[in-house]
């Protein structure tokens, strides 16, 4: 099983994160009997991903920016593991 070169813990999955440039979100707003607004029926219009990366689920350090390398790492690819270890040593 691969491990994180930063925290040294074994990894069986990665956390995928995205930063959106912006998103349009709308809700249906209705009034309740207690003079408050209740929100329902959320709609999200995706307006583009600005950044994305894969990180360690334990220390949250960014490990990969591309899906192909992340998949190779999780599948035990030795080259992907060694490349990541080399990058960790530089930082």
HELIX and SHEET records of a PDB file:
HELIX    1   1 UNK A   67  UNK A   74  1                                   8    
HELIX    2   2 UNK A   78  UNK A   90  1                                  13    
SHEET    1   A 3 UNK A  14  UNK A  20  0                                        
SHEET    2   A 3 UNK A  49  UNK A  56 -1                                        
SHEET    3   A 3 UNK A  62  UNK A  64 -1                                        
SHEET    1   B 2 UNK A  23  UNK A  31  0                                        
SHEET    2   B 2 UNK A  37  UNK A  46 -1                                        
END                                                                             
